[in-house]
Amino acid sequence: MSLNTAHANNGVLIYAGEVILLYCDNVAMEFSGQDRPEFKGVKSGRLYLTSHRMIFNNLNANDPLASFSFPFCTVKDVELEQPMFGANYIKGKVRAQPNGGWVGEVKFKLHFKHGGAIEYGQAMLQAAGLAKRNQHYTDDPPAYQPPTGSWHNAPPPTYSPPNGGYYGWVPPPTNAFPNAPPANSVYMTDMPPPYPGINTDYGFKSSGHDAKAAEAAASGTAYYDPNTHYAYVPPAYARDIKKKAEEKWMKIFLSLSTLDKTDYAILSQLKMLDILYLWLM
């Protein structure tokens, strides 16, 4: 994770080859476990889920934290909290990248003022799981590498993924995050991402899975490779699986007449993990 490295000209700065999967405005973020002034107080801003990371951009120009980058390989212990009273939120931990502007580890919480915590959490964990298959280094995050050269306006395809999904990643329902970033607010460097994503193997030889996934997505058919035991389910099938899982869990909740706060939280976590497993299997 790096500090104040993902913003430019009042917009977001991404790497060449990086694609924005989801965009969410009106998000509040808070940190704990660090004494630096950048991590003090509640931050309000915009949240981007990309093919390689999460990016938070602060709307307060006077705050010492302007942007915060969360590469998937630096994030851990992500959980969805569903309190009995109050809005759902996402919490987790993120480790600093060497040369990333800070050291150690920090806890974070994401509050979605207009809803969408569940859908965002599912989408983020799905993307992180797909990116992990391209992670070829040790548990330590790679060092931050500042972009070389100038940055420029990103081409329109980087603002949002194709409607049917992206390299096996299935978008949440369109009403959850219907908007793309504002025009002329996404900027790109010519440097490729220094860590793996769902659409890159970070300099290692491709296994061919991405090409097969793209082919399956275009044709609307699933495939299974018996040699590698790799399976791909196109978005239409995955959405049907998610719908069936939702119906199953709704019946479970309705069958239990009395649930205390702890029971409800446990069952909600199990539901989320069940759907994620069906998505990623």
C-alpha positions as CSV (number, residue, x, y, z in Angstrom):
1,M,0.0,0.0,0.0
2,S,1.2,3.5,-0.8
3,L,0.3,6.9,0.5
4,N,-0.6,9.9,-1.7
5,T,0.5,8.3,-4.9
6,A,-2.9,7.7,-6.7
7,H,-4.2,11.2,-7.5
8,A,-3.6,13.8,-10.1
9,N,-5.4,17.0,-11.2
10,N,-8.3,16.4,-8.8
11,G,-8.8,12.9,-10.3
12,V,-7.4,9.4,-9.9
13,L,-4.1,8.2,-11.3
14,I,-3.8,4.6,-12.5
15,Y,-1.2,2.5,-14.3
16,A,-1.1,1.5,-17.9
17,G,-3.3,-1.6,-18.4
18,E,-5.2,-1.0,-15.2
19,V,-9.0,-0.9,-15.5
20,I,-11.6,0.6,-13.1
21,L,-14.2,-2.1,-12.2
22,L,-16.4,-0.1,-9.8
23,Y,-16.7,3.5,-8.8
24,C,-18.4,4.7,-5.7
25,D,-18.9,8.3,-4.5
26,N,-19.8,9.4,-0.9
27,V,-17.6,6.9,0.9
28,A,-16.2,7.5,4.4
29,M,-13.0,5.9,5.5
30,E,-11.3,5.8,8.9
31,F,-8.0,4.3,10.1
32,S,-6.6,3.0,13.4
33,G,-3.3,1.7,14.6
34,Q,-1.1,4.5,13.2
35,D,-0.2,7.8,14.8
36,R,0.7,9.7,11.5
37,P,-1.5,12.8,10.9
38,E,-2.5,11.3,7.5
39,F,-4.5,8.6,9.3
40,K,-6.3,10.8,11.8
41,G,-10.0,11.5,11.5
42,V,-12.8,10.3,9.2
43,K,-12.1,10.9,5.4
44,S,-14.9,11.4,2.9
45,G,-14.2,10.8,-0.8
46,R,-14.4,8.5,-3.8
47,L,-13.6,4.8,-3.9
48,Y,-12.3,3.0,-7.0
49,L,-12.1,-0.8,-7.4
50,T,-9.6,-1.6,-10.2
51,S,-8.2,-4.7,-11.8
52,H,-5.2,-4.4,-9.4
53,R,-6.2,-2.6,-6.2
54,M,-8.6,-0.3,-4.3
55,I,-8.0,3.4,-4.5
56,F,-9.5,6.0,-2.1
57,N,-9.3,9.7,-3.1
58,N,-10.0,12.3,-0.5
59,L,-12.4,15.2,-1.4
60,N,-10.8,17.4,1.3
61,A,-8.0,19.2,-0.4
62,N,-6.6,20.4,3.0
63,D,-6.3,16.9,4.5
64,P,-2.7,15.5,4.6
65,L,-4.1,12.2,3.1
66,A,-5.0,13.0,-0.5
67,S,-5.1,9.4,-1.8
68,F,-4.6,5.9,-0.5
69,S,-3.7,2.8,-2.7
70,F,-4.6,-0.7,-1.6
71,P,-3.0,-3.3,-3.9
72,F,-4.8,-6.6,-3.4
73,C,-1.5,-8.3,-2.4
74,T,-1.3,-5.9,0.7
75,V,-4.8,-6.3,2.0
76,K,-5.8,-9.0,4.5
77,D,-8.5,-9.9,7.1
78,V,-11.2,-8.2,5.2
79,E,-14.7,-8.6,6.8
80,L,-18.2,-7.3,6.3
81,E,-19.7,-6.0,9.5
82,Q,-23.5,-6.1,9.6
83,P,-24.5,-4.5,13.0
84,M,-28.0,-4.9,14.2
85,F,-28.3,-1.2,14.4
86,G,-26.5,1.0,12.0
87,A,-25.2,0.7,8.4
88,N,-23.1,-2.2,7.1
89,Y,-19.4,-1.5,6.7
90,I,-16.2,-3.2,5.5
91,K,-13.1,-3.5,7.7
92,G,-9.7,-4.9,7.1
93,K,-5.9,-4.4,7.4
94,V,-3.4,-3.2,4.9
95,R,0.4,-3.5,5.0
96,A,2.7,-0.8,3.7
97,Q,4.7,-1.3,0.6
98,P,8.4,-0.6,0.9
99,N,9.1,2.9,-0.3
100,G,5.3,3.6,-0.1
101,G,5.5,6.6,2.1
102,W,4.8,4.9,5.5
103,V,5.7,1.7,7.3
104,G,3.9,-1.0,9.2
105,E,0.3,-1.9,9.1
106,V,-3.0,0.0,9.6
107,K,-6.6,-1.0,10.1
108,F,-9.3,0.5,8.0
109,K,-13.1,0.8,7.9
110,L,-15.2,1.7,4.8
111,H,-18.7,3.2,5.3
112,F,-20.9,3.5,2.3
113,K,-23.2,6.5,2.9
114,H,-25.7,5.4,0.2
115,G,-25.5,1.7,0.8
116,G,-23.7,-1.0,-1.2
117,A,-21.2,-2.4,1.4
118,I,-22.3,-6.0,0.7
119,E,-22.1,-5.7,-3.1
120,Y,-18.8,-3.9,-2.9
121,G,-17.3,-6.4,-0.5
122,Q,-18.3,-9.3,-2.7
123,A,-16.9,-7.5,-5.8
124,M,-13.6,-6.7,-4.1
125,L,-13.0,-10.1,-2.7
126,Q,-13.8,-11.7,-6.0
127,A,-11.3,-9.4,-7.8
128,A,-8.7,-10.1,-5.1
129,G,-9.1,-13.8,-5.5
130,L,-8.7,-13.7,-9.2
131,A,-5.6,-11.5,-8.9
132,K,-4.1,-13.9,-6.4
133,R,-3.7,-16.6,-9.0
134,N,-1.1,-14.3,-10.7
135,Q,0.9,-13.7,-7.5
136,H,4.3,-15.3,-7.9
137,Y,6.3,-13.7,-5.1
138,T,6.4,-14.3,-1.3
139,D,4.0,-13.0,1.3
140,D,5.8,-9.6,1.5
141,P,4.3,-6.9,-0.7
142,P,6.4,-5.6,-3.6
143,A,8.1,-2.3,-3.2
144,Y,6.3,0.8,-4.5
145,Q,7.7,2.1,-7.8
146,P,6.9,5.7,-8.6
147,P,5.6,6.1,-12.2
148,T,8.2,7.3,-14.7
149,G,7.4,10.0,-17.1
150,S,4.3,12.2,-17.4
151,W,0.7,11.2,-17.0
152,H,-2.2,11.8,-19.5
153,N,-5.9,11.4,-19.8
154,A,-6.9,7.7,-19.7
155,P,-8.8,6.2,-22.7
156,P,-12.6,5.7,-22.1
157,P,-12.3,1.8,-21.9
158,T,-10.4,2.2,-18.6
159,Y,-13.4,4.0,-16.9
160,S,-15.5,0.8,-16.6
161,P,-15.3,-2.9,-17.5
162,P,-17.4,-4.5,-20.3
163,N,-21.0,-5.2,-19.3
164,G,-20.6,-8.9,-19.2
165,G,-17.6,-9.0,-16.9
166,Y,-13.9,-8.8,-17.1
167,Y,-11.4,-11.8,-17.1
168,G,-13.8,-13.9,-15.0
169,W,-14.8,-11.0,-12.7
170,V,-18.6,-10.7,-12.5
171,P,-20.0,-7.2,-11.8
172,P,-22.6,-6.8,-9.0
173,P,-26.2,-5.8,-10.0
174,T,-26.2,-2.6,-12.0
175,N,-28.3,-0.7,-9.5
176,A,-25.6,-1.1,-6.8
177,F,-22.9,1.0,-8.5
178,P,-24.5,2.4,-11.7
179,N,-22.0,5.3,-12.3
180,A,-18.6,5.5,-13.9
181,P,-16.1,8.1,-12.8
182,P,-16.8,11.7,-14.1
183,A,-15.4,12.4,-17.6
184,N,-11.8,13.7,-17.6
185,S,-11.2,12.6,-14.1
186,V,-9.1,9.4,-14.7
187,Y,-5.4,9.8,-15.6
188,M,-2.9,7.2,-16.6
189,T,0.9,6.8,-16.6
190,D,2.8,4.7,-19.2
191,M,4.2,2.5,-16.5
192,P,2.5,-0.9,-16.0
193,P,1.3,-1.9,-12.5
194,P,4.2,-3.2,-10.2
195,Y,2.0,-5.9,-8.8
196,P,-0.4,-8.5,-10.1
197,G,-4.0,-7.9,-11.1
198,I,-6.9,-9.9,-12.6
199,N,-5.7,-9.1,-16.2
200,T,-1.9,-9.5,-15.8
201,D,0.6,-12.0,-14.5
202,Y,3.1,-9.3,-13.5
203,G,5.8,-10.2,-16.0
204,F,5.5,-14.0,-15.8
205,K,4.5,-16.2,-18.6
206,S,0.7,-16.3,-19.1
207,S,-1.0,-19.6,-18.4
208,G,-3.6,-19.0,-21.1
209,H,-6.4,-18.8,-18.6
210,D,-7.2,-15.2,-19.3
211,A,-7.5,-15.7,-23.1
212,K,-9.8,-18.7,-22.5
213,A,-11.9,-16.7,-20.0
214,A,-12.3,-13.9,-22.5
215,E,-13.3,-16.4,-25.2
216,A,-15.8,-18.0,-22.9
217,A,-17.2,-14.7,-21.9
218,A,-17.7,-13.7,-25.6
219,S,-19.4,-17.0,-26.5
220,G,-21.5,-17.3,-23.3
221,T,-20.3,-20.9,-22.7
222,A,-18.4,-22.4,-19.8
223,Y,-15.2,-24.5,-20.0
224,Y,-13.1,-26.8,-17.9
225,D,-9.5,-27.7,-18.5
226,P,-8.9,-31.3,-17.2
227,N,-5.1,-30.8,-17.4
228,T,-5.0,-27.8,-15.0
229,H,-8.4,-28.3,-13.3
230,Y,-9.2,-24.7,-14.2
231,A,-12.8,-23.8,-14.7
232,Y,-14.5,-20.6,-16.0
233,V,-18.1,-19.8,-15.6
234,P,-19.4,-16.9,-17.8
235,P,-21.2,-14.0,-16.1
236,A,-24.8,-15.1,-17.1
237,Y,-24.2,-18.5,-15.3
238,A,-22.6,-16.9,-12.3
239,R,-25.5,-14.5,-11.8
240,D,-27.9,-17.4,-11.9
241,I,-25.8,-19.2,-9.3
242,K,-25.8,-16.1,-7.1
243,K,-29.6,-15.8,-7.4
244,K,-30.1,-19.4,-6.3
245,A,-27.7,-18.9,-3.3
246,E,-29.6,-15.8,-2.3
247,E,-32.9,-17.7,-2.4
248,K,-31.4,-20.5,-0.4
249,W,-30.2,-18.2,2.4
250,M,-33.5,-16.3,2.4
251,K,-35.3,-19.5,3.3
252,I,-32.7,-20.2,6.0
253,F,-33.2,-16.8,7.6
254,L,-37.0,-17.0,7.4
255,S,-37.0,-20.5,9.0
256,L,-35.3,-19.1,12.1
257,S,-37.8,-17.1,14.1
258,T,-35.5,-15.8,16.8
259,L,-31.9,-14.6,16.1
260,D,-29.7,-12.7,18.5
261,K,-27.1,-10.2,17.2
262,T,-24.3,-12.8,17.2
263,D,-26.3,-15.5,15.4
264,Y,-27.3,-13.0,12.7
265,A,-23.8,-11.8,12.2
266,I,-22.5,-15.4,11.9
267,L,-25.1,-16.5,9.4
268,S,-24.6,-13.3,7.3
269,Q,-20.9,-14.0,7.1
270,L,-21.6,-17.6,6.1
271,K,-24.0,-16.4,3.4
272,M,-21.4,-14.1,2.0
273,L,-18.7,-16.7,1.9
274,D,-21.1,-19.2,0.3
275,I,-21.9,-16.9,-2.5
276,L,-18.2,-15.9,-3.0
277,Y,-17.2,-19.6,-3.1
278,L,-19.8,-20.3,-5.8
279,W,-18.5,-17.3,-7.7
280,L,-14.9,-18.3,-7.5
281,M,-15.1,-22.0,-7.7
